[in-house]
Amino acid sequence: MLIQSLGFISRVKRRVFLLCLLAGSSSVFADNKEQTLIIMGSEIETCTTLSPQFCNIDTPLRNEKGALYSLTPKAIKRLEINWPTDDKSQLVATVSHLNTLLKQHPLPLSKQELLWAWRDIASKQLSELSQIEFDYVIDMLEISHLDGLRNVFSIDAKNSKKSQDWLTKTYKFIAASLKVKTEKPTLLVITTAARDPYASANYYETLLSQTGVALQWLPLTPGLAKALHEKKCEQLDTFRVQAGVHNRANVYPKRVAIEQAACLQGTDKLIKRIKNSTGVILIGAEFDTATDQRLRTTLFDSQGNAYPWTSAIADSSVLVTSGYSGNLLSGGRTQFGPVATVKPISSLAALRGERSVSAGGVGSITFALLDTYFSEQNRTIGLAKSLAANMQPNGIGIDENTSLVVIKSPHENVLTVLGERGVVHLKSLAKQQFQFNYWPSGAVVEMKKYGFILSKRSIDKALPTVKIPALPMLRFDKILTDAKLRSLTQAMCLSNEQSAVGQQDEFIVSLDAAKNTQYHRINSSSYGCAIEQLKLTITTIQ
């Protein structure tokens, strides 16, 4: 079904596609504009020389080099000048150990080689460096590689720890969506979520080249945002350091030159470039405080007001996000009030009282709060608590290795799930009570005035039910860990079970079918059973 849809999109005009795809649907949620959102539930992880952590072997692609680090007297001396913390004992120890390594390793090293050599002589001292100190040392020792614009490295999808099928499908949909707009589309790549957006630009430009469309890096970094906002382009290097990156002008001179030029051209030119592009991809990773801060300081000022370029990104004809950046699509305002963004926390943390919402995002989606890395990180109750805290009725959580496509038009919206797993939809019913829906890969979901429903064609094409034993009559333990809630609800769907109970410490999670609950086997995978209107209730053992 996906391949047929992609081919169809590429051959017809967008409106014809929407009318065919959305025939019979209507929505009170639809925005007064056409837009395609492609929201990846996790970051793009592929085996390369720059990302060996995603490879099945220790030193992949041995014939090519990624980032390189050089131990020289000059580099070590330069490192001493602007040590980023007040802990001078760590500075003295670091300099001493690097001088020892200098004698042993006169040639440039990979990051892995550098760290192993350092561990061999001073493992304890290396582990005691703060994150700020560690990042500073690594940045200061890195050297320019090739032209400073694109590192040479290969993609080895077959050797990747994770399946790449979902990325292939997502890349195809990105390309098809862009080519609906123009025969020669351009996709702007924004890497602001990364600590080192210049290195990430190299990585993602190469990975996204698999889409087959022209790519351009948009140097919208935290440093550039501040320089533009304060009209102080001459202090861009200082703002870059304040954002936690060092020595980039030496390592990535062309990237930094592009950033400087963008600053001198000004805000209007930046906005025009965004509006003239066919699409934008906002790269993100898994949530942490630093990632959130980098994204927010690039998109919003210190008072939380959106920068002028933020609305241009939010309104892009094709807007793609990966990982946590997808959470920031939520925003704007509904009849229930302002729409916040989800601060990703586990279900148990939410039940223990940890705050689960933060300030609003860019507002590309107002009809739901969004969360990513969802079932794998056990965030169902966290999202439910976010709805209650924000007084919004709908929340959507996207599993890892899964993409949610939202096609918006002036009169109707439609959602499609791509990838390996699925998407959870929660609707608030009462205090501690929610409607639970699960949309597997291949599901098409329509937005009606009364909510979200599986499209008739998804139901009509559902696979035959399979006979599996009924669930045992017991209370499933540790239900909010290890994606067990998704496993239990999938088992209920496949066995047509009407109720099940799970427990996590003093909390009870009850799952109950009603007369309007429906189960449909959309695909044959372990996550392929669609669930509509299952009631989820949370109680506490007294």
N, C-alpha and C positions, 0 to 999 in steps of 0.2 A: 504493500500500500504506500509506503514512504517513497520508493523509487518512482512509482507512477505519479504521485503527487508532485515530486520534484520536477519530473519531465513536463508535467502539465503547467506548472508555474512558469517554467522557462519558455513556454511556447505562446502564452496568452497574456493579455494585458491584466494588470492587477485587479481591476474591478470585475472583469469577467470571472477571474479565479475566485474572488470573494463571493460573488453571487452564486456560483456553483457550489462552493464549499459550505456556504452558510444558508443555503436555501431553507426557508421556513423558520429561521432563528431570529430572535429579537433581544434587545438588551436595554436596560435602563442605565447600565454602567458605561456604555460606549462613549468615548471621547469624540469630540467633533473634529477628528483628523484621521488620516490614514497612517498607520505605523506598524512595523513588524518588530517585535521584541523577541530575542532568542536568549533565554536565561539558562546558563549552564549551572547545574547544581554543585559542581566542584571545579577546581582549577584544571588547566590543561597540563597533563602530566605524561611526558613521553621520554623514552630513553634517548639521551644525547650525550655528547661529551661535556656539555654544560650542566647536565642534570643526571649524573650517574646514580643518584639516590633512587631513580625510577627504573634502574636496569637490573637485570637478573644476574649480572656478573660484576665483579669489582672494578674492572678497568675496561669499559666498553670502548670500541672504536679506536684501538690503540694507534692507528696510523694518523690520527688527527688530534689537534690540540684545542682545548678550550682556553679558559682564562689562565694566565701565567703570572708567577710571582718571583721577584728577584731579590736576593739578599746581597746588598752592596753597602759599603760604608756610607755612601751618600744617602741612600734610602733610609738607613737606620738613623743617621744623624737628623734627617728631615723629620723623622717620626718623633724625635724627642721634643721638637719645638712647640707643638700645640697639643700635648697630651690632653685628652678630653675630660678627665676627671681630676679631682684633688688627691687621688691616691698615688703619691709619688713612689711608694715602695713597689707598686706594680710596674711603674715605668722603669725603675732601676733594674728590676728582675727581668723584665721583657727585653730590654736593651742588652743585658748580659747574655741571655740565652740566644738572642738573635745573632750576636757576634760569634758565639760558639758555632751556631749553625752555618754562618757565613764561611767558616773555614772548611766545613764538611761538604757544603753544597754550593760551589761557585757558579753553577749553571741554573737557569730559571727552572722553577718547579710548578707543578700543578697544585691546586689548593689542597687536594688530598695528600700529595707527597709532602707538602710543607707541614701540614698538621700532624702527619705521622712522624715526621722527623722531630718536630717540636715535642710531641708526646714522649718520644724515646728518651729525651734528656730532661724534661721538666713537665711531666704530665699533671702534677698537682698545681703548679703555678698557672699552666694554661687553663685548667678548669676553674681557677679562681678569678680569672678576668671577668669583669662585668660584660654584658652584651655590648654596651657602648664602647668599651675599651677593645674588645675583640674585633668589632666591626671596623674600628679606626685602624688597628694594626693591619688587618687584611687589606683594607682600601689603600693604605700608604705603601704597601709592598707590591701591589699589583702594577703590572707594566702594560704599556700599550701593545696591542696585538694586531698585526696587519694594519689596516687603514683606520682603526679606531671606530669604524662604523658597523662592520659586520664580522663577527668571528666565523671562522670556518669550522663547521661541525656537521655531523650527519645525524639523521633521524633513523633510529633502528626500532621501528614499531614492534617487530617480531620479538625483540629481546626485552620489551617493556614488561614491568611487573604487572601492569594492569592492561586489560583488554582495550584496544583502540577502536573497536567497532563503533562505539557511541560517538567518538570524535569524528570518524569518517562520515557518519550520517549527519552530524551537526555541521561539519564543513560544507557538505553538499547543500544543506538547507540555507546556510549563510550565502553561498555563491548564488543559488537560485533566487533567493530573495533580493540580492543586490542587482542581479541581471534583469529582473522584472523592471527595475527603474531605468536602466541604461545598458547598452551593449558593452560599454567599457567602464564598469564601476570602479570606484576607489573606496578603500576601507581604511579609516584612520585608526591607528593603534595607540591607546593611551595606557601607559604602564605606571601610573602614579601610585598604585597600591604597593608596589615593590619598594623595599628599602633602597635598592639601587635601580632606579628606573632606566638608566642608560644601558646597563648589562641586560636587563629584562627586555629592552627594545630589540637587542640582537637576537635573543632567544625566541621571542614571540613572532618577530618578523619572519624568521625561518620556519617556525612551526605553521604559521598561518598562510605561508606561501602555498600550502597544500590545498587551499581553497581555490587557487587558480585566478584570483583577482589581484589587481594592483594594490599594494600596501604602502602606506605612508605613516611614519611615526609622528605623532603630534606631541611636541615636547611640553605637555601640560604637566609639569612637576610641581611639588609643593613650593620649591624655590621660585619658579617662574610665576606661580599664582601670587605669591607675596610681592614679588618685584613689580608685577603689573598693577596690583592693587595699590601699592604705595608709590608707584611711579618712580622706582629707584633701580633701574636696570644696572646701574654701575655697581650695585651691591649684590648682584645675583650670586656671585661666588660665596659671599658671606651667608646669604639665605640658604644656599645649597648645603653648607656646613651645618647650619642650624637645623636643617632637615635630616642630618645624620649621615651624609655622604661626603667623602673626602677624596682629594687627588683625582677627581674625574676629568679635569681638563687635560691631565697628562695621559690618562688611560683611554678616554673616549673623546679626543679633541674635536672630532667632527660632530658628534652628538651635542657636545657643549656649545659648539659654534652655532648649530641649528637652534638650540635653546636661546642663546644670546640674540640671534637674529629675530626670533619670534618676539622677544621682549621689546626690542627696539622698534619693531613694526607696530606694536601696540595691540590693545584689546580688540578694536574694531576689525583689524586684519585677522586676528585669531578666530573671532566669531564668524567672519565671512568664510574662512577656510572650513570650519566645521559645517556651516550651512551648505557649502558647495560640494561637500563630499557626499557620496552615496550612502555611506554608513559609518558607524563608529563602534569600536569594541573597547569596552572598559574592563581592563584586566583586573582580576582580583584573586586573592588567595583565601585560605581558611582564616576565620576571624581571630584577631587578637587586637589588643588596645592600640598597638602601633599601626597596624594596617588600617584600622578605623580612623585613626587620627590623620594619617596621610591622605586618605580619600576625602575626609571632611575638610581639611585645611586647603585642599585643592579646589573643592567645589563650593565651599561656604566660608564667609568671613568669620571673625571672632565672635560676632553676635548671632551667628547662625543664619545670616542672610545669604541667599544664593548669589554667586558671582554672575556677571552678565553672560559668560560663556556656558554656565551650567544649564540654563534653559535651552540653549542651542543643542547641547548634548542630549538633554532629555527629550527634545522634539525631533531628533534625528530620524529620518525615514526608516532606517534599519539600525536598531540599537542592540548590540550584543554585549552580554556581561558574562563573566566567569567567577565562580566562587562567591565570596562575601560581597563583591560589588553589586551582585544581583539584589541583595537585601535593600540597598539604597535606592532602588527603583520605586519603592513605596514612598508615598508622600502626598502632598496636596491636602484636600479637605473633602469630606462627605457630609451628608446630613447628620452624621453622628459626631462630627467634630474633626479636628486635625488628624491626619494619618501619620502615625509614627513609623519608625523602622524597628525591626526586631534586633535586639541584642542577643546573639545566639548563646543559649545556655542549655544545659541538659535538663531533662524532665525533673530529675530529683532535685537539682539546684533550684528550679522554679518552685517546687513544692516546699522547699526549705525557706523560701522567701526572697531569693535573689532577684533583683530587678531585671526585667526581661524586655524593656523597651528603651529606646533612646530617641533623640530628636528626629524629626522627619527627614526624608530623603529628597530626591529630585522630583518626584511626583509623576513619573511616567505611568505608574499604576496607582490608582486611588481605590480600586475595588477590593483590595486585599492587602494584608501584611505578608511580606515574603520572607522566607528563610531558606537556607541552603545547607548542604552536607546533612541532610535532614534525618532520615531514619537511622543511618549508620551512627550518628551522634546522639540518638535518642532524644530528639528535640520536640516530640509531639506535645507533651504537656507544657514545655517551655513556650511554644507558640500559642497554646490555649491560654496560658496565663497572660501572654502579651495582648491577646484580644480583650481579655477582661480589663487589663490595666489601661488600654487605649480606648475602650468602649467601642470597638469596631467588630462587626459580625463575622468577617471572613478572613481566614488565613490560609496561605498556600506554602507548603514545604516541598522542596525539590531534592530528591535523593542524589547521591553521588553518581557519577557516570550517566547522568540523565539530563536532558534539556527540555525545558518548557518553552514552546513557541506560542506567543500571543499575537494574533493578527487583529488589529483594530481598524475599524472603519467608522464613518459618521453614524451608521445605523445599527451595526452589530459587531460583536467581538467573538472570536473563536479561539480555543486553546487546543494545542496538539502536543502530545508527549513523544519525545524521541529518546533513544538510548537503551540502557540495559535494565533500568529499574522502574521507578515510578514517581508519582507526585501525590502528596497528601493534601486534601482540602478539609479544613475544619470550619464549622459554623457554630457560633455560640447559641445555645438553647436556653440555659439557665445557669445559675451559679454552680460551678464544678460539673457542668453537663454540656456535652458538645456532640454535634453530628460529625461523624468520621466518614470521609470518602477517600478512596484510593484509585488513582488513574494510572494504569500501567502503560508501558511503551506501546505506541500505536493507537492509543485512545484519542478520540476527538471529542472535545467538551464544548457545549454551547452555553452561552450565558443568557438566561431568561430573566424576566422581571422578578421571578421568585427564587432565583439562584442559579446554580451550575448543574447541568445534567449531561450525562453521556449522550452523544448524538445517536440518532436512530441507526445510522449506518454502522457505527461501532457495535451496537447491540446486534444488528442483523448479521454482521460478519463474525460474531463471537464463535469460538470453538466449542465443540460438544463438551458437556460436563464429563468429568472423570470420576470413577468410583474409588473413593478412598475411605478408610475406616473413620468412624465418628471420633471426635476428640474425647479423650478420657475425662471423666467427671472429677476434676481436681483443680486446685487453685495453683496457677502457674507462677512460680517464684521468680524473683528478680526480673520482673516483666519490663522494667524501664532501663535495662542494660542490653548491650550486645545485639541491638536491633530485634529483640525478642517480640516487641509489640507488633512490628511489621510481620514477623513470622507467624504469630498467632492469628492476626487478622487474615493473612493469606490462607492459613489452614482452615479458618472458619469459612472463607469464601469457597474453597475447593470442596469442602465436605458439607456445604450448605448448612452449617451449624447456626443455631439461633441465639446462643448465648455462650459466654466464656468469662472467666474471672482470673485476673492476675494480681499479684501482690509485689510491692516493693517496700520493704521495711514496714512502717505502720500505715502505708497507703494501699488502698484497694482500687483497682481499675476494673470496672465492669463493662462488658461489651454485650449489647443486646440488640437483636434484630426486631424490627416492627413490621407492620403490614406493608409499608412502602419500601422496605429494605430490598435491594436487588444485588445479585452476584452475577458477574459475566466473565467468562474466561477469554480475555482479549488476545493473549499470546500464550505459548507453551512454556515460557520460562518459569523460574521459581518465583518470579514477582509478577506474573501475568494475569492475575485475577482482579478484575475491577469490582470495587465495593461502592454501593450507593446507599447513603442514609443509614449507617450503623450508629447506634447511640453509644457514646462513651461517657461514663460517669465516674467521678473520682470521689471516694469517701475515705475517712480516716478511722482507724481502729481506736476506740477510746480506751 
